[in-house]
Amino acid sequence: MPTKIKNIIVATDFSEKSGNAVEMAFHIAVRHEAALTVLHVVDQFYLIDRSYKQVIGNEVTQESISLAENNLAEIQKGLAERCSTLNIKTEIRHGSLIQSINDLIAEDNTDLTVVGTSGEQKIKQFILGSNSYSILSEANTSVLMVPKSFKKYRFKKMVFPVRVTHNLDDKLDFALSIAERNDSTIELLGIGDTETSDELKKEFIGLKKKLYERSADYTAEFFEAPDKATVIATFSKAAKADIIILNYQDEQSWKALFAENFLRKIINTTDVALLFYKPKTEQRKDTGQDTPYDITLPIPG
């Protein structure tokens, strides 16, 4: 089976959590013989008065660029020394993080975006969304979220939940391409409720058949439970999973500000790598805006 991962982006702000994401992206790129882009987005700090005169900005931005260039050069050198055949480049972009990622995804035909998470959701982040969650929500490609404390860079045990019916065949192909490169055991996990069990069981049985036909190493279990995130988290911990491959579909009700939102709940209840599969044809419009603050008005926030 040909690789499904040929181009990878990893976003870094040079923190510990993004450093671990770079490490994970490096291992994946080596296994898949994929090109790796390490991206840093420079914040543009500026204030503008009512006459539209720039008050600050260029000097601070240039200092940030110089520091980023040095840090990226060190990262690139270190990775190249460990694998001389790795196709790696670095990128510095400006302004909106999401727009920068999506521009690069379009330019490089990216297959996977890797981002680090702290594993700690503060109340404000939980309500409004951290950078990692924004990338998950808005990036136009599949997203791998790597907790800062997660140090297992080969996926020997992969949990594959079946909780919604969207894009399951494509998601399975993507998972099998990863399993092939990691010699993974796939733990197929069906989770239905009173409204969806019959449909999901049908899809679950179909996936079992496909795994058997492709001679995959797998196990399969089906549960009925209303709280799918908790079932996945509990099952994955018991199975000592290295990665959970999820469909990005969030039952598509905009509960995103509340605790019952599946995506937020699964992020907050697991401590392993989470890969959210998104079809490459599913494009999302960037909502980030770079808005200068008028120094004669209160600064929002």
Phi and psi in degrees as a GROMACS rama.xvg file:
@    title "Ramachandran Plot"
@    xaxis  label "Phi"
@    yaxis  label "Psi"
@TYPE xy
-68.539  152.226  PRO-2
-63.9451  144.333  THR-3
-100.098  -4.97038  LYS-4
-118.143  105.922  ILE-5
-114.245  -24.9557  LYS-6
-137.316  129.766  ASN-7
-125.85  138.3  ILE-8
-112.453  136.41  ILE-9
-124.846  126.894  VAL-10
-90.3422  136.02  ALA-11
-134.62  140.836  THR-12
-116.013  13.9793  ASP-13
69.6698  18.6141  PHE-14
-86.7663  173.455  SER-15
-62.6692  -41.893  GLU-16
-67.2561  -38.3458  LYS-17
-75.1759  -27.3552  SER-18
-61.9886  -39.0873  GLY-19
-69.036  -33.8124  ASN-20
-65.5595  -40.1964  ALA-21
-60.8397  -42.3667  VAL-22
-61.2728  -44.1081  GLU-23
-63.6724  -45.956  MET-24
-60.7072  -37.7509  ALA-25
-59.7564  -49.3071  PHE-26
-63.1644  -40.5384  HIS-27
-65.1371  -44.2776  ILE-28
-61.0606  -40.8327  ALA-29
-64.5092  -46.4913  VAL-30
-64.3926  -37.6344  ARG-31
-94.7246  0.791859  HIS-32
53.3521  45.8891  GLU-33
-102.929  156.376  ALA-34
-77.9684  140.856  ALA-35
-121.185  128.464  LEU-36
-114.989  123.847  THR-37
-98.7302  117.226  VAL-38
-110.759  133.616  LEU-39
-127.257  133.076  HIS-40
-107.996  123.278  VAL-41
-87.9667  127.326  VAL-42
-69.2753  139.468  ASP-43
-103.167  109.127  GLN-44
-95.1569  118.865  PHE-45
-157.933  150.432  TYR-46
-122.987  144.716  LEU-47
-130.284  132.341  ILE-48
-87.8512  -174.822  ASP-49
-67.1035  -20.4197  ARG-50
-88.1935  5.03035  SER-51
64.0734  29.3182  TYR-52
-86.8985  127.308  LYS-53
-71.5324  124.754  GLN-54
-92.987  -48.9752  VAL-55
-138.462  163.751  ILE-56
150.77  -58.3137  GLY-57
-59.6524  -45.7489  ASN-58
-65.3878  -44.8357  GLU-59
-64.547  -43.0152  VAL-60
-63.75  -41.7091  THR-61
-65.2344  -37.4262  GLN-62
-63.0936  -40.8853  GLU-63
-65.0941  -39.4728  SER-64
-64.3376  -45.1379  ILE-65
-62.3867  -43.824  SER-66
-63.9475  -42.5367  LEU-67
-63.9112  -41.1853  ALA-68
-59.8813  -42.6277  GLU-69
-65.6686  -44.2917  ASN-70
-65.228  -41.7103  ASN-71
-67.2156  -36.9827  LEU-72
-62.7992  -39.6436  ALA-73
-65.9211  -42.6931  GLU-74
-62.0783  -46.6526  ILE-75
-62.1145  -43.6072  GLN-76
-62.5285  -44.9343  LYS-77
-62.6858  -41.8425  GLY-78
-69.8893  -40.0434  LEU-79
-63.9773  -35.3609  ALA-80
-66.2062  -29.4702  GLU-81
-83.7299  -27.458  ARG-82
-149.718  100.013  CYS-83
-69.8831  -18.7093  SER-84
-90.4219  -5.00477  THR-85
-69.459  128.212  LEU-86
-84.9606  101.629  ASN-87
-127.547  138.822  ILE-88
-136.974  161.624  LYS-89
-118.623  150.874  THR-90
-137.333  136.309  GLU-91
-115.222  124.315  ILE-92
-121.573  170.094  ARG-93
-125.074  148.479  HIS-94
91.9906  -126.94  GLY-95
-72.2302  126.736  SER-96
-61.7177  -48.5481  LEU-97
-65.7132  -43.8557  ILE-98
-63.3046  -39.0159  GLN-99
-62.7292  -43.6815  SER-100
-63.3181  -46.8283  ILE-101
-67.9306  -33.9283  ASN-102
-61.7723  -44.6154  ASP-103
-68.5355  -37.0916  LEU-104
-58.8832  -43.6221  ILE-105
-67.8422  -39.9174  ALA-106
-67.4687  -39.9881  GLU-107
-103.481  0.624329  ASP-108
53.639  52.8287  ASN-109
-68.7701  144.073  THR-110
-102.882  -24.8821  ASP-111
-151.863  133.983  LEU-112
-111.538  130.206  THR-113
-110.732  133.585  VAL-114
-140.768  143.262  VAL-115
-88.6349  149.503  GLY-116
-127.595  151.063  THR-117
-79.6081  -21.8666  SER-118
79.8919  4.43766  GLY-119
-127.949  118.758  GLU-120
-104.674  109.417  GLN-121
-72.4461  159.664  LYS-122
-57.2707  -45.5768  ILE-123
-63.4898  -42.1145  LYS-124
-64.5134  -38.5294  GLN-125
-62.5082  -37.6546  PHE-126
-81.399  -45.7002  ILE-127
-95.9712  -25.4539  LEU-128
103.512  126.713  GLY-129
-80.8692  173.33  SER-130
-58.4223  -41.3152  ASN-131
-61.1517  -43.6583  SER-132
-68.4941  -34.7939  TYR-133
-63.723  -41.4634  SER-134
-62.053  -44.5688  ILE-135
-58.3281  -43.4146  LEU-136
-72.9798  -35.667  SER-137
-112.419  -18.2067  GLU-138
-66.0352  139.917  ALA-139
-89.2744  42.6689  ASN-140
-162.504  170.175  THR-141
-62.0474  146.603  SER-142
-125.538  129.781  VAL-143
-105.652  119.144  LEU-144
-101.607  124.275  MET-145
-116.589  112.81  VAL-146
-62.2843  147.299  PRO-147
-57.1155  -35.785  LYS-148
-88.0086  -3.29657  SER-149
-86.9538  116.861  PHE-150
-119.572  18.2894  LYS-151
-99.1907  113.427  LYS-152
-104.28  5.06837  TYR-153
-122.411  136.035  ARG-154
-98.6533  86.7424  PHE-155
-80.8648  -32.1701  LYS-156
-122.638  119.099  LYS-157
-117.709  123.591  MET-158
-94.4412  129.282  VAL-159
-120.411  89.4708  PHE-160
-72.8282  144.644  PRO-161
-117.896  97.149  VAL-162
-124.231  -20.8995  ARG-163
-133.808  164.69  VAL-164
-99.6683  -0.791402  THR-165
-72.0901  131.718  HIS-166
54.7748  32.161  ASN-167
-66.4494  -38.9745  LEU-168
-64.9183  -44.2952  ASP-169
-65.4026  -40.1427  ASP-170
-62.8896  -38.886  LYS-171
-65.5144  -43.209  LEU-172
-58.7212  -43.2004  ASP-173
-62.6178  -44.5246  PHE-174
-64.7938  -39.9575  ALA-175
-67.1475  -33.0268  LEU-176
-66.2549  -33.0772  SER-177
-75.3007  -42.8467  ILE-178
-59.1452  -39.6636  ALA-179
-60.7552  -38.5012  GLU-180
-81.1754  -12.9046  ARG-181
-117.722  0.540136  ASN-182
52.5483  48.6735  ASP-183
-83.9555  150.841  SER-184
-94.918  128.312  THR-185
-96.551  122.314  ILE-186
-98.0268  98.1911  GLU-187
-77.7121  121.772  LEU-188
-124.343  106.2  LEU-189
-89.2527  136.686  GLY-190
-137.733  110.484  ILE-191
-117.426  174.129  GLY-192
-137.03  -173.797  ASP-193
-60.5262  -26.7299  THR-194
-91.3366  -24.4287  GLU-195
-120.027  -4.98195  THR-196
-56.963  -47.1453  SER-197
-61.1372  -47.1757  ASP-198
-65.237  -43.0635  GLU-199
-68.1623  -37.2101  LEU-200
-60.9166  -39.9003  LYS-201
-61.5874  -46.7002  LYS-202
-64.9236  -39.2885  GLU-203
-60.253  -46.3937  PHE-204
-63.9219  -39.7275  ILE-205
-62.6506  -39.4755  GLY-206
-68.3782  -38.5081  LEU-207
-58.2462  -42.9536  LYS-208
-62.8266  -42.7265  LYS-209
-66.1897  -38.8655  LYS-210
-63.7237  -40.2891  LEU-211
-64.4725  -44.1503  TYR-212
-63.9224  -29.8916  GLU-213
-93.6554  9.02611  ARG-214
56.9751  35.8035  SER-215
-77.6994  151.512  ALA-216
-84.64  110.516  ASP-217
-149.926  160.483  TYR-218
-127.233  165.681  THR-219
-147.467  133.841  ALA-220
-142.239  148.338  GLU-221
-126.695  134.94  PHE-222
-126.315  155.117  PHE-223
-114.84  120.154  GLU-224
-161.649  142.733  ALA-225
-75.4267  -31.248  PRO-226
-96.9898  87.7816  ASP-227
-69.0462  -36.1018  LYS-228
-62.4408  -42.7494  ALA-229
-66.1038  -40.2479  THR-230
-62.0974  -45.3926  VAL-231
-62.2175  -44.8877  ILE-232
-63.4571  -45.1043  ALA-233
-66.2504  -45.5606  THR-234
-61.9889  -44.1974  PHE-235
-64.5874  -38.5569  SER-236
-65.398  -44.4855  LYS-237
-64.608  -34.7978  ALA-238
-82.1996  -4.70494  ALA-239
54.2454  49.5788  LYS-240
-68.7282  149.303  ALA-241
-99.7524  -21.4517  ASP-242
-157.203  145.225  ILE-243
-117.618  126.127  ILE-244
-105.368  112.927  ILE-245
-114.753  151.99  LEU-246
-78.5537  137.784  ASN-247
-65.344  -22.2087  TYR-248
-53.1907  128.864  GLN-249
-112.826  42.69  ASP-250
53.5663  6.58377  GLU-251
37.768  38.2565  GLN-252
-103.281  140.515  SER-253
-82.1578  74.8672  TRP-254
-95.9237  16.2436  LYS-255
-61.232  -14.1862  ALA-256
-90.8094  -2.68446  LEU-257
-120.842  163.12  PHE-258
-65.3621  -26.6418  ALA-259
-77.6748  -6.88419  GLU-260
-56.8246  126.457  ASN-261
-61.8541  -46.7554  PHE-262
-60.7209  -46.4977  LEU-263
-64.7638  -39.8853  ARG-264
-66.4474  -42.2136  LYS-265
-67.3703  -35.5061  ILE-266
-64.5643  -39.6546  ILE-267
-81.5441  -12.0706  ASN-268
-114.695  5.1413  THR-269
-126.774  154.949  THR-270
-127.934  26.9567  ASP-271
-117.082  173.231  VAL-272
-65.7787  135.97  ALA-273
-117.598  119.954  LEU-274
-107.97  117.772  LEU-275
-100.041  112.339  PHE-276
-79.3987  130.432  TYR-277
-129.82  131.175  LYS-278
-61.2523  141.81  PRO-279
-66.3085  -19.8073  LYS-280
-80.4767  -11.3007  THR-281
-88.6058  96.0488  GLU-282
-94.6306  143.663  GLN-283
-120.657  139.662  ARG-284
-82.9096  131.206  LYS-285
-66.5989  134.636  ASP-286
-107.31  -0.842398  THR-287
-75.1858  138.359  GLY-288
-128.911  141.188  GLN-289
-96.3292  105.713  ASP-290
-114.113  117.984  THR-291
-69.1733  143.206  PRO-292
-89.4006  133.84  TYR-293
-83.1602  119.173  ASP-294
-69.3649  -9.09003  ILE-295
-91.0918  -0.746496  THR-296
-119.71  157.421  LEU-297
-61.8065  141.183  PRO-298
-78.8102  127.188  ILE-299
-65.8685  154.412  PRO-300
